[in-house]
Amino acid sequence: MMARFGVSAAILLRFKKEILEAARRADRAIINVVANETWAELNILVPNDRYCYENGLVDLREQMEAEKLGVVVPPPSMK
């Protein structure tokens, strides 16, 4: 799956099954992906203790991109 930077969460959620499968390959504890109700972005829920260190989000982004070639997660978009 490939997505351009800035694609809407509504469009991404059409591929919810594929996104959830890719995210669960990185972490089996992921249970759902949902559109944020106040921001135009996609929330992927992961246990925060696995990535709660200085470069944790960098590692998570790299794992997500490695699982699905062509998917790019811009560094400032993760928080």
PDB file as gemmi writes it, atoms N, CA and C in Angstrom:
CRYST1    1.000    1.000    1.000  90.00  90.00  90.00 P 1                      
ATOM      1  N   MET A   1       0.841  -1.172   0.000  1.00  0.00           N  
ATOM      2  CA  MET A   1       0.000   0.000   0.000  1.00  0.00           C  
ATOM      3  C   MET A   1       0.883   1.230   0.000  1.00  0.00           C  
ATOM      4  N   MET A   2       0.567   2.173  -0.838  1.00  0.00           N  
ATOM      5  CA  MET A   2       1.316   3.423  -0.896  1.00  0.00           C  
ATOM      6  C   MET A   2       0.348   4.569  -0.663  1.00  0.00           C  
ATOM      7  N   ALA A   3       0.805   5.552   0.085  1.00  0.00           N  
ATOM      8  CA  ALA A   3      -0.033   6.722   0.349  1.00  0.00           C  
ATOM      9  C   ALA A   3       0.835   7.965   0.239  1.00  0.00           C  
ATOM     10  N   ARG A   4       0.281   8.989  -0.359  1.00  0.00           N  
ATOM     11  CA  ARG A   4       0.992  10.257  -0.460  1.00  0.00           C  
ATOM     12  C   ARG A   4       0.906  11.014   0.851  1.00  0.00           C  
ATOM     13  N   PHE A   5       1.917  11.841   1.114  1.00  0.00           N  
ATOM     14  CA  PHE A   5       1.914  12.691   2.290  1.00  0.00           C  
ATOM     15  C   PHE A   5       0.687  13.596   2.234  1.00  0.00           C  
ATOM     16  N   GLY A   6      -0.039  13.696   3.330  1.00  0.00           N  
ATOM     17  CA  GLY A   6      -1.199  14.567   3.400  1.00  0.00           C  
ATOM     18  C   GLY A   6      -2.512  13.911   3.015  1.00  0.00           C  
ATOM     19  N   VAL A   7      -2.496  12.606   2.697  1.00  0.00           N  
ATOM     20  CA  VAL A   7      -3.738  11.924   2.343  1.00  0.00           C  
ATOM     21  C   VAL A   7      -4.665  11.936   3.561  1.00  0.00           C  
ATOM     22  N   SER A   8      -5.961  12.042   3.322  1.00  0.00           N  
ATOM     23  CA  SER A   8      -6.904  12.157   4.429  1.00  0.00           C  
ATOM     24  C   SER A   8      -7.086  10.817   5.139  1.00  0.00           C  
ATOM     25  N   ALA A   9      -7.417  10.899   6.419  1.00  0.00           N  
ATOM     26  CA  ALA A   9      -7.662   9.699   7.209  1.00  0.00           C  
ATOM     27  C   ALA A   9      -8.859   8.931   6.655  1.00  0.00           C  
ATOM     28  N   ALA A  10      -9.849   9.650   6.122  1.00  0.00           N  
ATOM     29  CA  ALA A  10     -11.029   8.983   5.561  1.00  0.00           C  
ATOM     30  C   ALA A  10     -10.636   8.056   4.413  1.00  0.00           C  
ATOM     31  N   ILE A  11      -9.716   8.495   3.584  1.00  0.00           N  
ATOM     32  CA  ILE A  11      -9.254   7.655   2.472  1.00  0.00           C  
ATOM     33  C   ILE A  11      -8.438   6.482   3.009  1.00  0.00           C  
ATOM     34  N   LEU A  12      -7.545   6.762   3.968  1.00  0.00           N  
ATOM     35  CA  LEU A  12      -6.737   5.682   4.540  1.00  0.00           C  
ATOM     36  C   LEU A  12      -7.599   4.627   5.212  1.00  0.00           C  
ATOM     37  N   LEU A  13      -8.679   5.052   5.852  1.00  0.00           N  
ATOM     38  CA  LEU A  13      -9.520   4.083   6.553  1.00  0.00           C  
ATOM     39  C   LEU A  13     -10.272   3.155   5.606  1.00  0.00           C  
ATOM     40  N   ARG A  14     -10.299   3.477   4.329  1.00  0.00           N  
ATOM     41  CA  ARG A  14     -10.846   2.519   3.353  1.00  0.00           C  
ATOM     42  C   ARG A  14      -9.983   1.263   3.309  1.00  0.00           C  
ATOM     43  N   PHE A  15      -8.717   1.412   3.738  1.00  0.00           N  
ATOM     44  CA  PHE A  15      -7.758   0.311   3.754  1.00  0.00           C  
ATOM     45  C   PHE A  15      -7.439  -0.110   5.187  1.00  0.00           C  
ATOM     46  N   LYS A  16      -8.417   0.046   6.066  1.00  0.00           N  
ATOM     47  CA  LYS A  16      -8.212  -0.222   7.489  1.00  0.00           C  
ATOM     48  C   LYS A  16      -7.677  -1.638   7.724  1.00  0.00           C  
ATOM     49  N   LYS A  17      -8.229  -2.620   7.042  1.00  0.00           N  
ATOM     50  CA  LYS A  17      -7.795  -4.003   7.228  1.00  0.00           C  
ATOM     51  C   LYS A  17      -6.314  -4.151   6.924  1.00  0.00           C  
ATOM     52  N   GLU A  18      -5.857  -3.602   5.790  1.00  0.00           N  
ATOM     53  CA  GLU A  18      -4.460  -3.716   5.400  1.00  0.00           C  
ATOM     54  C   GLU A  18      -3.546  -2.955   6.356  1.00  0.00           C  
ATOM     55  N   ILE A  19      -3.990  -1.757   6.786  1.00  0.00           N  
ATOM     56  CA  ILE A  19      -3.185  -0.963   7.712  1.00  0.00           C  
ATOM     57  C   ILE A  19      -3.058  -1.683   9.046  1.00  0.00           C  
ATOM     58  N   LEU A  20      -4.160  -2.240   9.529  1.00  0.00           N  
ATOM     59  CA  LEU A  20      -4.143  -2.952  10.797  1.00  0.00           C  
ATOM     60  C   LEU A  20      -3.254  -4.199  10.713  1.00  0.00           C  
ATOM     61  N   GLU A  21      -3.322  -4.918   9.604  1.00  0.00           N  
ATOM     62  CA  GLU A  21      -2.467  -6.098   9.435  1.00  0.00           C  
ATOM     63  C   GLU A  21      -0.993  -5.710   9.461  1.00  0.00           C  
ATOM     64  N   ALA A  22      -0.625  -4.631   8.772  1.00  0.00           N  
ATOM     65  CA  ALA A  22       0.769  -4.180   8.752  1.00  0.00           C  
ATOM     66  C   ALA A  22       1.222  -3.729  10.135  1.00  0.00           C  
ATOM     67  N   ALA A  23       0.371  -3.001  10.830  1.00  0.00           N  
ATOM     68  CA  ALA A  23       0.719  -2.522  12.172  1.00  0.00           C  
ATOM     69  C   ALA A  23       0.871  -3.694  13.137  1.00  0.00           C  
ATOM     70  N   ARG A  24       0.024  -4.706  13.012  1.00  0.00           N  
ATOM     71  CA  ARG A  24       0.087  -5.861  13.918  1.00  0.00           C  
ATOM     72  C   ARG A  24       1.311  -6.720  13.650  1.00  0.00           C  
ATOM     73  N   ARG A  25       1.898  -6.639  12.462  1.00  0.00           N  
ATOM     74  CA  ARG A  25       3.154  -7.347  12.225  1.00  0.00           C  
ATOM     75  C   ARG A  25       4.281  -6.733  13.046  1.00  0.00           C  
ATOM     76  N   ALA A  26       4.179  -5.430  13.282  1.00  0.00           N  
ATOM     77  CA  ALA A  26       5.174  -4.739  14.105  1.00  0.00           C  
ATOM     78  C   ALA A  26       4.910  -4.980  15.584  1.00  0.00           C  
ATOM     79  N   ASP A  27       3.629  -5.075  15.952  1.00  0.00           N  
ATOM     80  CA  ASP A  27       3.274  -5.255  17.363  1.00  0.00           C  
ATOM     81  C   ASP A  27       1.910  -5.922  17.449  1.00  0.00           C  
ATOM     82  N   ARG A  28       1.884  -7.168  17.902  1.00  0.00           N  
ATOM     83  CA  ARG A  28       0.634  -7.941  17.973  1.00  0.00           C  
ATOM     84  C   ARG A  28      -0.384  -7.329  18.942  1.00  0.00           C  
ATOM     85  N   ALA A  29       0.055  -6.416  19.810  1.00  0.00           N  
ATOM     86  CA  ALA A  29      -0.856  -5.821  20.788  1.00  0.00           C  
ATOM     87  C   ALA A  29      -1.729  -4.728  20.177  1.00  0.00           C  
ATOM     88  N   ILE A  30      -1.432  -4.297  18.959  1.00  0.00           N  
ATOM     89  CA  ILE A  30      -2.246  -3.265  18.317  1.00  0.00           C  
ATOM     90  C   ILE A  30      -3.624  -3.856  18.030  1.00  0.00           C  
ATOM     91  N   ILE A  31      -4.645  -3.132  18.450  1.00  0.00           N  
ATOM     92  CA  ILE A  31      -6.001  -3.686  18.317  1.00  0.00           C  
ATOM     93  C   ILE A  31      -6.879  -2.928  17.334  1.00  0.00           C  
ATOM     94  N   ASN A  32      -6.524  -1.682  17.004  1.00  0.00           N  
ATOM     95  CA  ASN A  32      -7.410  -0.918  16.140  1.00  0.00           C  
ATOM     96  C   ASN A  32      -6.695   0.304  15.576  1.00  0.00           C  
ATOM     97  N   VAL A  33      -7.201   0.818  14.477  1.00  0.00           N  
ATOM     98  CA  VAL A  33      -6.796   2.119  13.941  1.00  0.00           C  
ATOM     99  C   VAL A  33      -8.070   2.929  13.756  1.00  0.00           C  
ATOM    100  N   VAL A  34      -8.020   4.200  14.143  1.00  0.00           N  
ATOM    101  CA  VAL A  34      -9.201   5.050  14.064  1.00  0.00           C  
ATOM    102  C   VAL A  34      -8.807   6.434  13.583  1.00  0.00           C  
ATOM    103  N   ALA A  35      -9.756   7.124  12.987  1.00  0.00           N  
ATOM    104  CA  ALA A  35      -9.528   8.515  12.601  1.00  0.00           C  
ATOM    105  C   ALA A  35      -9.656   9.374  13.850  1.00  0.00           C  
ATOM    106  N   ASN A  36      -8.752  10.308  14.015  1.00  0.00           N  
ATOM    107  CA  ASN A  36      -8.820  11.234  15.138  1.00  0.00           C  
ATOM    108  C   ASN A  36     -10.005  12.155  14.905  1.00  0.00           C  
ATOM    109  N   GLU A  37     -10.774  12.416  15.926  1.00  0.00           N  
ATOM    110  CA  GLU A  37     -11.996  13.204  15.769  1.00  0.00           C  
ATOM    111  C   GLU A  37     -11.743  14.700  15.660  1.00  0.00           C  
ATOM    112  N   THR A  38     -10.578  15.170  16.087  1.00  0.00           N  
ATOM    113  CA  THR A  38     -10.324  16.612  16.052  1.00  0.00           C  
ATOM    114  C   THR A  38      -9.230  17.014  15.074  1.00  0.00           C  
ATOM    115  N   TRP A  39      -8.431  16.075  14.614  1.00  0.00           N  
ATOM    116  CA  TRP A  39      -7.344  16.381  13.683  1.00  0.00           C  
ATOM    117  C   TRP A  39      -7.498  15.496  12.452  1.00  0.00           C  
ATOM    118  N   ALA A  40      -7.054  15.979  11.328  1.00  0.00           N  
ATOM    119  CA  ALA A  40      -7.115  15.196  10.089  1.00  0.00           C  
ATOM    120  C   ALA A  40      -5.892  14.297  10.019  1.00  0.00           C  
ATOM    121  N   GLU A  41      -5.923  13.215  10.780  1.00  0.00           N  
ATOM    122  CA  GLU A  41      -4.812  12.283  10.793  1.00  0.00           C  
ATOM    123  C   GLU A  41      -5.319  10.917  11.205  1.00  0.00           C  
ATOM    124  N   LEU A  42      -4.446   9.951  11.149  1.00  0.00           N  
ATOM    125  CA  LEU A  42      -4.801   8.589  11.508  1.00  0.00           C  
ATOM    126  C   LEU A  42      -4.086   8.232  12.800  1.00  0.00           C  
ATOM    127  N   ASN A  43      -4.819   7.708  13.758  1.00  0.00           N  
ATOM    128  CA  ASN A  43      -4.223   7.256  15.007  1.00  0.00           C  
ATOM    129  C   ASN A  43      -4.020   5.756  14.938  1.00  0.00           C  
ATOM    130  N   ILE A  44      -2.817   5.316  15.247  1.00  0.00           N  
ATOM    131  CA  ILE A  44      -2.544   3.891  15.376  1.00  0.00           C  
ATOM    132  C   ILE A  44      -2.204   3.673  16.833  1.00  0.00           C  
ATOM    133  N   LEU A  45      -2.974   2.836  17.503  1.00  0.00           N  
ATOM    134  CA  LEU A  45      -2.816   2.631  18.926  1.00  0.00           C  
ATOM    135  C   LEU A  45      -1.801   1.530  19.188  1.00  0.00           C  
ATOM    136  N   VAL A  46      -0.744   1.880  19.920  1.00  0.00           N  
ATOM    137  CA  VAL A  46       0.284   0.907  20.283  1.00  0.00           C  
ATOM    138  C   VAL A  46       0.572   1.049  21.774  1.00  0.00           C  
ATOM    139  N   PRO A  47       1.022  -0.027  22.408  1.00  0.00           N  
ATOM    140  CA  PRO A  47       1.401   0.094  23.823  1.00  0.00           C  
ATOM    141  C   PRO A  47       2.583   1.061  23.943  1.00  0.00           C  
ATOM    142  N   ASN A  48       2.448   2.077  24.763  1.00  0.00           N  
ATOM    143  CA  ASN A  48       3.486   3.101  24.811  1.00  0.00           C  
ATOM    144  C   ASN A  48       4.741   2.664  25.550  1.00  0.00           C  
ATOM    145  N   ASP A  49       4.676   1.636  26.376  1.00  0.00           N  
ATOM    146  CA  ASP A  49       5.867   1.238  27.119  1.00  0.00           C  
ATOM    147  C   ASP A  49       6.964   0.676  26.210  1.00  0.00           C  
ATOM    148  N   ARG A  50       6.583   0.113  25.064  1.00  0.00           N  
ATOM    149  CA  ARG A  50       7.584  -0.422  24.135  1.00  0.00           C  
ATOM    150  C   ARG A  50       8.390   0.671  23.446  1.00  0.00           C  
ATOM    151  N   TYR A  51       7.824   1.862  23.339  1.00  0.00           N  
ATOM    152  CA  TYR A  51       8.470   2.941  22.597  1.00  0.00           C  
ATOM    153  C   TYR A  51       8.684   4.175  23.465  1.00  0.00           C  
ATOM    154  N   CYS A  52       8.656   3.989  24.785  1.00  0.00           N  
ATOM    155  CA  CYS A  52       8.765   5.116  25.710  1.00  0.00           C  
ATOM    156  C   CYS A  52      10.225   5.339  26.104  1.00  0.00           C  
ATOM    157  N   TYR A  53      11.011   5.777  25.135  1.00  0.00           N  
ATOM    158  CA  TYR A  53      12.404   6.152  25.372  1.00  0.00           C  
ATOM    159  C   TYR A  53      12.768   7.188  24.332  1.00  0.00           C  
ATOM    160  N   GLU A  54      13.944   7.742  24.420  1.00  0.00           N  
ATOM    161  CA  GLU A  54      14.301   8.916  23.617  1.00  0.00           C  
ATOM    162  C   GLU A  54      14.058   8.746  22.114  1.00  0.00           C  
ATOM    163  N   ASN A  55      14.437   7.629  21.530  1.00  0.00           N  
ATOM    164  CA  ASN A  55      14.263   7.419  20.093  1.00  0.00           C  
ATOM    165  C   ASN A  55      13.157   6.418  19.780  1.00  0.00           C  
ATOM    166  N   GLY A  56      12.219   6.245  20.712  1.00  0.00           N  
ATOM    167  CA  GLY A  56      11.171   5.249  20.538  1.00  0.00           C  
ATOM    168  C   GLY A  56      10.300   5.479  19.319  1.00  0.00           C  
ATOM    169  N   LEU A  57       9.891   6.729  19.064  1.00  0.00           N  
ATOM    170  CA  LEU A  57       9.035   7.000  17.909  1.00  0.00           C  
ATOM    171  C   LEU A  57       9.796   6.838  16.605  1.00  0.00           C  
ATOM    172  N   VAL A  58      11.090   7.133  16.626  1.00  0.00           N  
ATOM    173  CA  VAL A  58      11.920   6.918  15.432  1.00  0.00           C  
ATOM    174  C   VAL A  58      11.948   5.428  15.113  1.00  0.00           C  
ATOM    175  N   ASP A  59      12.157   4.598  16.128  1.00  0.00           N  
ATOM    176  CA  ASP A  59      12.175   3.153  15.924  1.00  0.00           C  
ATOM    177  C   ASP A  59      10.824   2.640  15.437  1.00  0.00           C  
ATOM    178  N   LEU A  60       9.733   3.137  16.012  1.00  0.00           N  
ATOM    179  CA  LEU A  60       8.396   2.725  15.583  1.00  0.00           C  
ATOM    180  C   LEU A  60       8.162   3.100  14.124  1.00  0.00           C  
ATOM    181  N   ARG A  61       8.524   4.323  13.739  1.00  0.00           N  
ATOM    182  CA  ARG A  61       8.346   4.764  12.349  1.00  0.00           C  
ATOM    183  C   ARG A  61       9.142   3.872  11.405  1.00  0.00           C  
ATOM    184  N   GLU A  62      10.389   3.570  11.755  1.00  0.00           N  
ATOM    185  CA  GLU A  62      11.223   2.724  10.902  1.00  0.00           C  
ATOM    186  C   GLU A  62      10.647   1.316  10.774  1.00  0.00           C  
ATOM    187  N   GLN A  63      10.116   0.777  11.861  1.00  0.00           N  
ATOM    188  CA  GLN A  63       9.498  -0.554  11.807  1.00  0.00           C  
ATOM    189  C   GLN A  63       8.278  -0.557  10.906  1.00  0.00           C  
ATOM    190  N   MET A  64       7.454   0.487  11.013  1.00  0.00           N  
ATOM    191  CA  MET A  64       6.248   0.569  10.186  1.00  0.00           C  
ATOM    192  C   MET A  64       6.622   0.667   8.705  1.00  0.00           C  
ATOM    193  N   GLU A  65       7.612   1.483   8.386  1.00  0.00           N  
ATOM    194  CA  GLU A  65       8.030   1.646   6.994  1.00  0.00           C  
ATOM    195  C   GLU A  65       8.677   0.374   6.457  1.00  0.00           C  
ATOM    196  N   ALA A  66       9.403  -0.346   7.305  1.00  0.00           N  
ATOM    197  CA  ALA A  66      10.065  -1.580   6.871  1.00  0.00           C  
ATOM    198  C   ALA A  66       9.061  -2.685   6.573  1.00  0.00           C  
ATOM    199  N   GLU A  67       7.963  -2.691   7.298  1.00  0.00           N  
ATOM    200  CA  GLU A  67       6.940  -3.720   7.090  1.00  0.00           C  
ATOM    201  C   GLU A  67       6.220  -3.562   5.755  1.00  0.00           C  
ATOM    202  N   LYS A  68       5.995  -2.331   5.334  1.00  0.00           N  
ATOM    203  CA  LYS A  68       5.278  -2.071   4.081  1.00  0.00           C  
ATOM    204  C   LYS A  68       6.122  -1.154   3.218  1.00  0.00           C  
ATOM    205  N   LEU A  69       6.807  -1.720   2.265  1.00  0.00           N  
ATOM    206  CA  LEU A  69       7.638  -0.917   1.370  1.00  0.00           C  
ATOM    207  C   LEU A  69       6.763   0.094   0.638  1.00  0.00           C  
ATOM    208  N   GLY A  70       7.214   1.330   0.579  1.00  0.00           N  
ATOM    209  CA  GLY A  70       6.470   2.373  -0.104  1.00  0.00           C  
ATOM    210  C   GLY A  70       5.672   3.261   0.828  1.00  0.00           C  
ATOM    211  N   VAL A  71       5.393   2.791   2.040  1.00  0.00           N  
ATOM    212  CA  VAL A  71       4.688   3.616   3.013  1.00  0.00           C  
ATOM    213  C   VAL A  71       5.717   4.492   3.705  1.00  0.00           C  
ATOM    214  N   VAL A  72       5.467   5.794   3.699  1.00  0.00           N  
ATOM    215  CA  VAL A  72       6.383   6.736   4.331  1.00  0.00           C  
ATOM    216  C   VAL A  72       5.631   7.469   5.431  1.00  0.00           C  
ATOM    217  N   VAL A  73       6.188   7.431   6.628  1.00  0.00           N  
ATOM    218  CA  VAL A  73       5.603   8.131   7.765  1.00  0.00           C  
ATOM    219  C   VAL A  73       6.514   9.312   8.065  1.00  0.00           C  
ATOM    220  N   PRO A  74       6.082  10.537   7.763  1.00  0.00           N  
ATOM    221  CA  PRO A  74       6.932  11.709   8.009  1.00  0.00           C  
ATOM    222  C   PRO A  74       7.277  11.823   9.493  1.00  0.00           C  
ATOM    223  N   PRO A  75       8.565  12.031   9.836  1.00  0.00           N  
ATOM    224  CA  PRO A  75       8.978  12.073  11.240  1.00  0.00           C  
ATOM    225  C   PRO A  75       8.187  13.053  12.100  1.00  0.00           C  
ATOM    226  N   PRO A  76       7.910  14.282  11.664  1.00  0.00           N  
ATOM    227  CA  PRO A  76       7.202  15.182  12.583  1.00  0.00           C  
ATOM    228  C   PRO A  76       5.736  14.812  12.789  1.00  0.00           C  
ATOM    229  N   SER A  77       5.211  13.845  12.025  1.00  0.00           N  
ATOM    230  CA  SER A  77       3.789  13.514  12.145  1.00  0.00           C  
ATOM    231  C   SER A  77       3.494  12.589  13.313  1.00  0.00           C  
ATOM    232  N   MET A  78       4.536  11.982  13.897  1.00  0.00           N  
ATOM    233  CA  MET A  78       4.306  11.039  14.997  1.00  0.00           C  
ATOM    234  C   MET A  78       4.512  11.729  16.329  1.00  0.00           C  
ATOM    235  N   LYS A  79       3.560  11.525  17.224  1.00  0.00           N  
ATOM    236  CA  LYS A  79       3.688  12.084  18.575  1.00  0.00           C  
ATOM    237  C   LYS A  79       2.979  11.210  19.573  1.00  0.00           C  
TER     238      LYS A  79                                                      
END                                                                             
